Amino acid sequence: MPTEVILPKVDMDMATGQISRWFAEEGAKVKKGDVLFEIETDKAAMEIDAPASGTLRNVTGKERVDIPVGEPVAWIYADDEVYAPISPLEGEMSAKPTEGVASEGTAHKSSPAEATPPDRPSAGHPPLKREGKARATPIARRLAREAGLDLSVVSGSGPHGRVVRTDVEAALSSPLEGEVSAKRTEGVASEGTAYLASSPAEATPPDLPPAGHPPLKGDVLLLFAEGSYELVPHDNMRKTIARRLVEAKSTIPHFYLTLDCELDALLALRTQLNAAAPMRKTDKGEVPAYKLSVNDMVIKAMAMALMAVPDANASWTDSAMVKHKHADVGVAVSIPGGLITPIIRHADEKTLSVISNEMKDLASRARSRKLKPEEYQGGTTAVSNLGMFGVKDFAAVINPPHATILAIGAGEERAVVKKGEIKIATVMSVTLSTDHRAVDGALRAELLGAFKRMVENPMSMLV
């Protein structure tokens, strides 16, 4: 039997994926482990290897098209297997099944005059509402929910009639077919009843955006003059960031604490450690084996603070509190189109030089979208640093499953009072955001105090 090549699930929230490019063509000889194609997820580009050796045949997975997870995209025939130009699972694989599907797994056979599937309304009739819950992908459900669209009036083009994203987008742009938002004000009798125009002149409800514009929730475009803006479609990363931020702020009771840390001792130690860095040979000549940044030392300080206050190193679930045994620190990295949080695993156990070099590698691969899911998913806390932009202080949004995130402001010279005298010190403001369900008031104050002690007595991070 030929080996099936499926679209794998490479991200926790992934229901569908897109092949950004194939590295092998139909009929190509491939070896097990060769890179077959690249999947583009919300935050990374993943290379998928061939599961077997042989000849690549029946490449059905198209580039830049949503494909459900687990769907076969090609088959690999061994050298001794006879190839027939027909899919070995004919009738079971199609991202866009042809018209004529009467029910799940049953093909509707009809004459040319009967090309319309029996479960779709004939031309000119309003769409019929399906019985039961509509089958749809998660992203299709979300888009429909945001636009107020009743999925029961949308005809699915996915496997077994499943509604996919393109079906929802097509429905929202086709008001004459009755597949517009049930929440539009004109021509809507009730939720789930589509707008039906009585004549071509009345085809577009008066409160819909002008022709050519995508429908937006609340028809925001109507608030702006025609020609005064341009539309930039959201990519998958921006949509995911938006969804997760709304989820985080809607479901997590945030609580914030801010304090100041003096940095002079840390900056002095950083200078000494960098000056003592051994040299190593590279293609570009000899370079220092490491170059510590303030952020590297902040990562280490946060990790050690969590180990000093273990009850704060936790994640909330409805059934139990998850107490972590190590401090895995995520670090917010800005990349084109959004941000990603690669994770320094076991940061509490690693030296500053290891953290520094690992962070540089993760940040570089994050910007080129080459991170693996396990390199940015999970973690027990996070650090977000805007000090390099001169930001004095800010409050960061918690990224589940974390219960804490530390926002780092700029280090700047300030007047401080010491033993009744005014002195100049380099001071950094930090704000700790916590999930109040997991980290209570006294506990979060204890954690922030432990972090301050690490920063102001940095030698403690070396022993």
C-alpha positions as CSV (number, residue, x, y, z in Angstrom):
1,M,0.0,0.0,0.0
2,P,1.3,3.5,-0.8
3,T,2.2,5.6,2.2
4,E,-0.2,8.4,3.0
5,V,1.2,11.9,3.6
6,I,-1.1,13.9,5.8
7,L,-1.2,17.5,6.9
8,P,0.0,17.2,10.5
9,K,-1.0,19.2,13.6
10,V,2.0,21.3,14.4
11,D,0.3,23.9,16.6
12,M,-1.9,23.5,19.7
13,D,-4.8,25.6,18.3
14,M,-4.4,24.3,14.8
15,A,-7.6,23.0,13.0
16,T,-6.6,23.8,9.5
17,G,-3.3,24.7,7.9
18,Q,-1.8,26.0,4.7
19,I,1.1,24.5,2.6
20,S,3.2,27.6,1.8
21,R,5.3,25.6,-0.7
22,W,6.2,22.1,-1.9
23,F,9.9,21.1,-2.1
24,A,9.1,18.0,-4.2
25,E,6.9,17.8,-7.4
26,E,4.5,15.1,-8.6
27,G,6.5,12.1,-9.7
28,A,9.7,13.1,-7.8
29,K,11.8,10.5,-6.1
30,V,12.0,11.2,-2.3
31,K,13.8,9.6,0.6
32,K,12.4,9.1,4.1
33,G,13.4,12.3,6.0
34,D,13.6,14.5,3.0
35,V,11.7,17.8,3.4
36,L,8.5,17.5,1.4
37,F,6.6,20.7,2.1
38,E,6.4,23.7,4.4
39,I,3.4,24.5,6.6
40,E,2.7,28.1,7.5
41,T,1.2,28.4,11.0
42,D,0.2,31.5,12.9
43,K,3.7,32.1,14.2
44,A,6.1,29.8,12.4
45,A,6.9,28.0,9.2
46,M,7.4,24.3,9.7
47,E,9.2,21.9,7.3
48,I,7.5,18.5,7.1
49,D,9.6,15.4,6.2
50,A,8.7,12.5,4.0
51,P,7.4,9.5,6.1
52,A,8.8,7.0,3.6
53,S,11.0,6.5,0.5
54,G,9.6,6.2,-3.0
55,T,7.8,8.2,-5.7
56,L,5.6,11.2,-4.7
57,R,2.2,10.8,-6.4
58,N,-1.4,12.2,-6.2
59,V,-0.3,15.5,-4.8
60,T,-3.8,16.9,-3.8
61,G,-2.7,19.4,-1.2
62,K,-2.6,22.8,-2.9
63,E,-0.4,25.7,-1.8
64,R,-2.0,28.6,0.1
65,V,-5.3,26.8,0.6
66,D,-6.8,25.9,4.0
67,I,-6.6,22.1,4.5
68,P,-8.1,20.3,7.6
69,V,-5.5,18.8,10.0
70,G,-5.1,15.1,9.3
71,E,-6.2,15.4,5.6
72,P,-4.0,13.4,3.1
73,V,-2.1,15.8,0.8
74,A,-0.2,13.2,-1.2
75,W,0.9,9.5,-1.3
76,I,4.3,7.9,-1.6
77,Y,4.6,4.8,-3.7
78,A,7.4,2.3,-3.1
79,D,9.5,1.2,-6.1
80,D,7.7,-2.2,-6.3
81,E,4.2,-0.7,-6.1
82,V,2.1,-0.2,-9.2
83,Y,1.0,3.4,-9.6
84,A,-2.5,4.2,-11.0
85,P,-3.3,7.8,-11.6
86,I,-6.2,7.6,-9.2
87,S,-6.1,8.4,-5.5
88,P,-6.0,5.2,-3.4
89,L,-8.7,6.7,-1.2
90,E,-10.8,8.0,-4.0
91,G,-13.9,9.8,-2.8
92,E,-12.5,10.3,0.7
93,M,-10.1,13.2,0.1
94,S,-11.0,16.6,-1.3
95,A,-10.5,20.0,0.2
96,K,-13.2,21.2,-2.2
97,P,-15.5,18.3,-3.0
98,T,-17.5,18.6,-6.1
99,E,-21.2,19.4,-6.1
100,G,-23.4,16.4,-5.8
101,V,-22.8,15.3,-2.2
102,A,-26.1,14.2,-0.8
103,S,-25.0,13.2,2.6
104,E,-21.8,12.4,4.6
105,G,-19.9,9.7,2.7
106,T,-22.6,9.3,0.0
107,A,-22.1,10.7,-3.5
108,H,-25.1,12.3,-5.2
109,K,-25.3,11.0,-8.7
110,S,-27.3,13.2,-11.1
111,S,-27.7,14.3,-14.6
112,P,-26.4,17.7,-15.8
113,A,-29.9,19.1,-15.2
114,E,-29.7,17.9,-11.6
115,A,-26.3,19.4,-10.8
116,T,-27.5,21.2,-7.7
117,P,-27.2,19.0,-4.5
118,P,-30.5,18.1,-3.0
119,D,-29.7,19.8,0.3
120,R,-29.2,23.2,-1.4
121,P,-32.1,25.5,-2.4
122,S,-32.8,26.1,-6.0
123,A,-32.1,29.4,-7.6
124,G,-34.3,32.3,-6.4
125,H,-35.4,30.5,-3.2
126,P,-34.2,31.5,0.2
127,P,-31.7,29.2,1.9
128,L,-33.0,26.4,4.0
129,K,-31.9,26.1,7.5
130,R,-30.1,22.8,8.2
131,E,-31.3,20.5,10.9
132,G,-29.0,20.2,13.9
133,K,-25.7,21.9,14.5
134,A,-23.8,22.9,11.4
135,R,-20.5,21.2,10.8
136,A,-17.8,23.8,10.6
137,T,-14.1,24.3,11.3
138,P,-13.2,26.4,14.4
139,I,-12.0,29.4,12.4
140,A,-15.3,29.3,10.3
141,R,-17.3,29.3,13.5
142,R,-15.3,32.2,14.9
143,L,-15.6,34.3,11.7
144,A,-19.4,33.6,11.6
145,R,-19.8,34.5,15.2
146,E,-18.0,37.8,14.9
147,A,-20.0,38.7,11.8
148,G,-23.3,37.5,13.3
149,L,-23.8,34.9,10.5
150,D,-26.0,31.9,11.0
151,L,-23.9,28.9,9.9
152,S,-27.0,26.8,9.2
153,V,-27.6,28.9,6.0
154,V,-24.1,28.4,4.7
155,S,-23.3,25.5,2.3
156,G,-20.0,23.9,3.2
157,S,-17.4,23.0,0.6
158,G,-15.1,21.1,3.0
159,P,-15.0,17.4,3.5
160,H,-18.4,15.9,4.0
161,G,-20.0,19.3,3.6
162,R,-18.1,20.9,6.5
163,V,-18.2,24.7,6.4
164,V,-14.7,26.2,6.1
165,R,-13.3,29.8,6.2
166,T,-13.7,30.4,2.5
167,D,-17.4,29.4,2.7
168,V,-18.0,32.0,5.4
169,E,-16.1,34.7,3.6
170,A,-18.1,33.9,0.4
171,A,-21.4,34.0,2.3
172,L,-20.6,37.4,3.8
173,S,-19.9,38.8,0.4
174,S,-23.1,37.3,-1.2
175,P,-26.2,39.0,0.3
176,L,-28.4,37.8,-2.6
177,E,-28.0,34.2,-1.6
178,G,-29.2,34.9,1.8
179,E,-25.8,34.2,3.4
180,V,-25.3,37.5,5.0
181,S,-25.1,38.4,8.7
182,A,-28.3,37.7,10.6
183,K,-27.6,40.8,12.6
184,R,-27.9,43.3,9.7
185,T,-30.7,45.6,10.5
186,E,-32.5,45.9,7.2
187,G,-34.5,43.0,5.8
188,V,-33.9,40.7,8.8
189,A,-36.9,39.2,10.5
190,S,-35.0,37.3,13.2
191,E,-31.6,35.8,13.9
192,G,-31.1,33.0,11.5
193,T,-33.2,34.6,8.8
194,A,-31.3,36.0,5.8
195,Y,-31.8,39.3,4.1
196,L,-33.9,38.8,0.9
197,A,-34.2,41.7,-1.5
198,S,-37.4,42.2,-3.4
199,S,-35.7,43.6,-6.5
200,P,-32.1,43.9,-7.9
201,A,-32.1,47.6,-7.0
202,E,-32.6,46.6,-3.3
203,A,-30.0,43.8,-3.4
204,T,-27.7,45.5,-0.9
205,P,-29.1,46.4,2.5
206,P,-28.6,50.1,3.1
207,D,-26.4,49.6,6.2
208,L,-23.9,47.3,4.4
209,P,-20.5,48.7,3.4
210,P,-20.1,49.9,-0.2
211,A,-19.6,47.2,-2.8
212,G,-16.0,45.8,-2.8
213,H,-15.5,46.3,0.9
214,P,-15.3,43.3,3.2
215,P,-18.2,43.3,5.8
216,L,-16.8,44.3,9.2
217,K,-18.5,43.8,12.5
218,G,-20.6,46.9,13.2
219,D,-20.0,48.1,9.6
220,V,-17.1,50.3,10.8
221,L,-16.3,51.4,7.3
222,L,-19.4,53.5,7.1
223,L,-17.9,55.8,9.7
224,F,-15.1,56.9,7.3
225,A,-15.2,58.8,4.0
226,E,-14.7,56.8,0.9
227,G,-11.0,57.0,-0.2
228,S,-9.7,58.2,3.1
229,Y,-8.3,54.8,4.1
230,E,-6.8,51.6,2.7
231,L,-7.7,48.1,3.9
232,V,-4.9,45.8,5.1
233,P,-6.2,42.2,5.6
234,H,-5.4,40.5,8.8
235,D,-2.9,37.7,8.6
236,N,-3.2,34.6,10.7
237,M,-0.7,35.8,13.3
238,R,-2.6,39.1,13.9
239,K,-5.9,37.2,14.2
240,T,-4.4,34.8,16.7
241,I,-2.9,37.6,18.8
242,A,-6.2,39.4,18.8
243,R,-8.2,36.3,19.8
244,R,-5.8,35.4,22.6
245,L,-5.6,38.9,24.0
246,V,-9.4,39.2,24.1
247,E,-9.6,35.8,25.8
248,A,-6.9,36.7,28.3
249,K,-8.4,40.1,29.3
250,S,-11.9,38.6,29.4
251,T,-11.2,35.5,31.4
252,I,-8.2,36.3,33.6
253,P,-8.6,38.7,36.6
254,H,-5.5,40.8,36.2
255,F,-3.9,42.5,39.1
256,Y,-0.8,44.7,38.9
257,L,2.1,45.7,41.2
258,T,4.9,48.2,40.4
259,L,8.2,48.9,42.1
260,D,11.6,50.3,41.3
261,C,14.9,48.4,41.1
262,E,18.3,50.0,41.3
263,L,20.5,48.8,38.5
264,D,24.0,50.1,39.2
265,A,25.3,46.9,40.8
266,L,23.8,44.8,38.0
267,L,25.3,47.1,35.3
268,A,28.7,46.9,36.9
269,L,28.6,43.1,37.1
270,R,27.5,42.9,33.5
271,T,30.5,45.0,32.4
272,Q,32.9,42.8,34.4
273,L,31.4,39.5,33.0
274,N,31.5,40.7,29.4
275,A,35.1,41.9,29.8
276,A,36.0,38.5,31.1
277,A,34.3,36.6,28.2
278,P,36.7,34.1,26.5
279,M,37.2,34.4,22.7
280,R,36.1,31.7,20.3
281,K,36.8,31.2,16.6
282,T,34.1,31.7,14.0
283,D,34.0,32.1,10.2
284,K,34.2,35.9,10.9
285,G,37.2,35.6,13.1
286,E,37.4,35.5,16.9
287,V,34.4,36.8,18.8
288,P,33.5,36.8,22.5
289,A,31.9,33.6,23.7
290,Y,29.0,35.6,25.0
291,K,27.8,39.2,25.4
292,L,25.3,39.6,28.3
293,S,22.4,42.1,28.1
294,V,20.4,43.5,30.9
295,N,17.5,41.4,29.6
296,D,19.5,38.2,30.0
297,M,20.0,39.1,33.6
298,V,16.4,40.0,34.1
299,I,15.4,36.5,32.7
300,K,17.7,34.8,35.2
301,A,16.5,37.0,38.1
302,M,12.8,36.3,37.3
303,A,13.5,32.5,37.1
304,M,15.3,32.5,40.5
305,A,12.6,34.7,42.1
306,L,10.0,32.1,41.1
307,M,12.1,29.3,42.6
308,A,12.4,31.4,45.8
309,V,8.6,31.8,45.9
310,P,7.5,28.5,44.4
311,D,3.8,29.0,45.1
312,A,3.8,31.8,42.5
313,N,5.3,29.5,39.9
314,A,1.9,28.1,39.0
315,S,-0.8,27.9,36.4
316,W,-4.6,28.0,37.0
317,T,-7.0,25.3,35.8
318,D,-10.6,24.9,36.8
319,S,-9.9,21.5,38.5
320,A,-6.5,22.1,40.1
321,M,-3.5,24.4,40.6
322,V,-0.6,23.4,38.5
323,K,2.6,23.9,40.5
324,H,5.7,23.9,38.3
325,K,9.0,22.4,39.3
326,H,11.1,24.6,37.0
327,A,11.0,28.2,35.8
328,D,10.5,28.3,32.0
329,V,10.6,32.0,31.1
330,G,9.0,33.2,27.9
331,V,10.4,36.4,26.4
332,A,8.3,38.6,24.2
333,V,10.0,39.2,20.8
334,S,8.7,41.6,18.3
335,I,8.5,40.2,14.8
336,P,7.0,41.6,11.5
337,G,3.2,41.6,11.9
338,G,3.1,40.8,15.7
339,L,5.0,39.2,18.5
340,I,6.0,35.8,19.7
341,T,7.3,34.5,23.0
342,P,10.1,32.0,22.7
343,I,10.8,30.2,26.0
344,I,14.1,29.7,27.9
345,R,13.5,26.3,29.5
346,H,14.8,25.7,33.0
347,A,16.2,29.2,33.2
348,D,16.6,28.8,36.9
349,E,19.4,26.2,36.3
350,K,21.2,27.8,33.4
351,T,24.1,30.2,33.6
352,L,23.9,33.8,32.3
353,S,26.1,33.0,29.3
354,V,23.9,30.0,28.3
355,I,20.7,32.1,28.7
356,S,22.3,34.9,26.6
357,N,23.3,32.7,23.7
358,E,20.1,30.7,23.7
359,M,18.0,33.9,23.7
360,K,19.9,35.3,20.7
361,D,19.3,32.1,18.8
362,L,15.6,32.0,19.6
363,A,15.1,35.6,18.8
364,S,16.8,35.3,15.4
365,R,14.8,32.2,14.4
366,A,11.6,33.9,15.8
367,R,12.1,36.8,13.4
368,S,12.5,34.4,10.5
369,R,9.6,32.3,11.7
370,K,11.7,29.2,12.1
371,L,10.7,28.3,15.7
372,K,9.3,24.9,16.5
373,P,6.0,24.9,18.4
374,E,7.7,23.5,21.5
375,E,10.0,26.5,21.5
376,Y,7.2,29.0,22.0
377,Q,4.3,27.1,23.5
378,G,3.9,26.6,27.3
379,G,6.3,28.2,29.8
380,T,5.6,29.2,33.4
381,T,6.0,32.9,33.2
382,A,7.0,35.7,30.8
383,V,9.1,38.8,30.5
384,S,8.2,41.8,28.3
385,N,10.9,44.5,28.0
386,L,10.2,47.9,26.4
387,G,13.1,49.6,28.1
388,M,15.1,49.9,24.9
389,F,12.3,52.2,23.6
390,G,12.6,54.5,26.5
391,V,9.3,53.4,28.0
392,K,9.3,54.1,31.8
393,D,6.6,51.6,32.8
394,F,3.7,49.7,31.5
395,A,1.4,46.7,32.3
396,A,1.6,43.6,30.2
397,V,-1.2,41.2,29.4
398,I,-0.9,37.7,30.8
399,N,-0.4,35.0,28.2
400,P,-2.1,31.7,29.3
401,P,-1.2,29.3,30.7
402,H,1.1,31.7,32.6
403,A,-0.2,33.2,35.8
404,T,2.4,36.0,35.8
405,I,4.2,38.3,33.4
406,L,6.8,41.0,34.2
407,A,6.9,44.3,32.3
408,I,10.4,45.9,32.2
409,G,10.8,49.7,31.8
410,A,13.9,51.7,30.9
411,G,16.8,52.1,33.2
412,E,17.4,55.8,33.8
413,E,19.2,58.0,36.2
414,R,16.9,59.3,39.0
415,A,17.4,61.1,42.3
416,V,17.0,58.7,45.2
417,V,17.2,59.4,48.9
418,K,19.7,57.3,50.8
419,K,20.3,57.8,54.6
420,G,18.8,61.2,54.3
421,E,20.9,62.3,51.4
422,I,19.9,62.7,47.7
423,K,21.9,60.5,45.4
424,I,21.8,59.7,41.7
425,A,21.1,56.0,40.9
426,T,20.1,54.1,37.8
427,V,16.6,53.0,38.4
428,M,14.3,50.6,36.5
429,S,10.5,50.4,37.0
430,V,9.0,47.0,36.7
431,T,5.3,46.0,36.8
432,L,4.1,42.5,37.6
433,S,0.8,41.3,36.2
434,T,-0.7,38.3,37.9
435,D,-3.7,36.1,37.6
436,H,-5.5,36.8,40.8
437,R,-7.0,33.2,40.8
438,A,-3.5,31.7,41.1
439,V,-1.3,34.4,42.7
440,D,-2.8,36.4,45.6
441,G,-1.8,39.8,46.9
442,A,0.8,38.9,49.5
443,L,2.2,36.2,47.3
444,R,2.7,38.5,44.3
445,A,4.4,41.1,46.5
446,E,6.7,38.4,47.8
447,L,7.6,37.4,44.3
448,L,8.3,41.0,43.1
449,G,10.4,41.5,46.3
450,A,12.4,38.4,45.5
451,F,13.0,39.7,41.9
452,K,14.2,43.1,43.3
453,R,16.7,41.5,45.6
454,M,18.1,39.5,42.7
455,V,18.5,42.5,40.6
456,E,20.0,44.7,43.3
457,N,22.3,42.0,44.5
458,P,23.3,40.4,41.2
459,M,26.1,38.3,42.6
460,S,23.4,36.0,44.0
461,M,22.6,34.9,40.4
462,L,26.1,33.5,40.1
463,V,26.1,31.1,43.0
